[in-house]
Amino acid sequence: MRRTLMLAAAAAMLIGLLAAPAAADRPAEFGPFTNGPFPEIDPCTGGDMFVTINFTVFVHEGHKNNFVIRFGERSGSTDTGYVLIGGHENGRDNKNGESGSFKDVWRNPDTGDKMQASGKFRIVGNSPEIDSFDLRCVGGGPAA
């Protein structure tokens, strides 16, 4: 289940790999795309939930030192009331290879619970490989 969330982020980066080159002064935009709903475990309650993530990928090429920057903007929600309040993804492609990371903060306005999903991955060939993934509760209740 957690692997699905990580692969959603990696898929956004992979789409950037297959995209046409962008102008040096402005990134090319691809999307929006939707992933989900997919099952996950709420780290604050331990209950089941379904997650939907929407994302757009931006690819910026033409920098000196010949590297490509890919980044994604995301939004999302769960069937239990969480809303993605801060989602960001970064990626880099240069002579050393391709890699990416993301960090998403989710909040349930009804309960005050917050969770954070973060991870790192690299792209080998056309396949994303997960280096790390963490989903944790970072605050709970109305006072959080």
C-alpha positions in Angstrom: 0.0 0.0 0.0 2.7 2.5 0.9 4.6 1.4 -2.1 1.6 2.7 -4.2 2.0 6.2 -2.8 5.8 6.1 -3.5 5.2 4.8 -7.0 2.8 7.7 -7.7 5.6 10.1 -6.9 8.0 8.2 -9.1 5.5 8.0 -11.9 5.3 11.8 -11.9 9.1 11.9 -12.4 9.0 9.2 -15.1 6.5 11.2 -17.1 9.0 14.1 -17.0 11.6 11.7 -18.4 9.5 11.0 -21.4 8.6 14.7 -22.0 9.8 16.8 -24.8 12.6 19.3 -24.0 11.6 22.6 -22.5 12.8 26.1 -23.2 15.7 27.2 -21.0 13.7 30.1 -19.5 10.4 28.3 -18.7 9.6 24.8 -17.7 7.3 22.6 -19.8 4.1 21.6 -17.9 2.6 18.1 -18.1 -0.7 17.1 -16.5 -2.6 17.3 -14.4 -2.7 13.5 -13.7 -4.7 11.6 -11.1 -3.5 8.5 -9.2 -6.0 6.6 -7.1 -8.0 6.0 -5.1 -5.7 3.5 -3.6 -5.7 1.9 -0.1 -3.4 3.1 2.8 -3.3 2.9 6.6 -3.9 6.1 8.5 -0.8 6.5 10.7 -2.7 8.6 13.2 -5.6 6.2 13.8 -4.5 2.9 12.3 -7.7 2.7 10.3 -8.1 2.1 6.6 -8.4 4.9 4.1 -8.4 5.5 0.3 -6.0 8.2 -1.1 -6.3 10.1 -4.3 -3.4 12.3 -5.6 -3.5 14.8 -8.4 -0.2 16.0 -9.8 1.4 18.2 -12.5 5.0 17.7 -13.7 7.3 20.5 -14.8 10.5 19.9 -16.7 13.2 22.6 -17.0 16.1 21.9 -19.3 18.9 24.0 -20.7 20.8 24.9 -17.5 24.5 25.5 -17.6 26.4 22.3 -16.5 23.8 20.4 -18.7 21.4 19.1 -16.1 17.6 18.8 -16.1 15.3 19.8 -13.2 11.9 18.1 -12.8 9.5 19.0 -10.1 5.9 18.3 -9.4 3.0 20.0 -7.7 0.4 17.9 -6.0 -2.9 18.0 -4.3 -4.9 15.2 -2.9 -7.6 13.9 -0.5 -8.7 10.8 1.4 -12.1 9.3 1.9 -11.6 9.9 5.7 -11.2 13.7 5.4 -7.5 14.4 5.0 -6.5 17.1 2.5 -3.0 17.5 1.1 -2.0 21.0 2.4 1.6 21.0 1.2 2.9 18.7 -1.5 6.2 19.1 -3.3 8.4 16.9 -5.4 11.9 17.5 -6.8 14.0 15.6 -9.2 17.4 15.9 -10.9 18.9 14.3 -14.0 22.6 14.8 -14.8 25.6 12.8 -15.6 25.4 11.1 -12.2 21.9 9.7 -12.9 18.3 10.6 -12.1 16.8 10.9 -8.6 13.9 12.5 -6.9 12.3 13.1 -3.5 9.0 14.3 -2.2 7.4 15.5 1.0 3.6 15.8 1.5 1.8 17.1 4.6 -1.9 16.1 5.0 -4.4 17.5 7.5 -7.8 16.3 8.5 -9.8 19.5 9.3 -12.5 17.6 11.1 -10.1 15.9 13.6 -7.0 18.1 13.5 -4.8 15.1 12.7 -1.8 15.7 10.5 0.3 13.1 8.6 3.4 13.4 6.6 4.5 11.2 3.6 8.1 11.5 2.4 10.4 9.5 0.3 13.4 9.3 -2.1 13.7 7.4 -5.3 15.9 7.0 -8.3 15.2 6.1 -11.9 17.2 3.3 -13.4 16.5 2.9 -17.1 12.7 3.6 -17.3 11.9 2.1 -13.9 11.6 3.9 -10.6 13.4 2.3 -7.6 12.4 3.2 -4.1 15.2 4.3 -1.8 13.1 5.3 1.2 9.5 5.9 2.2 8.0 7.2 5.5 4.4 7.8 6.4 3.9 9.2 10.0 1.5 11.0 12.2 2.9 14.4 13.0 0.1 15.8 15.1 -3.4 15.1 16.3 -6.6 16.5 17.6 -8.0 20.0 17.5 -5.2 21.5 19.6 -2.5 20.3 17.1 
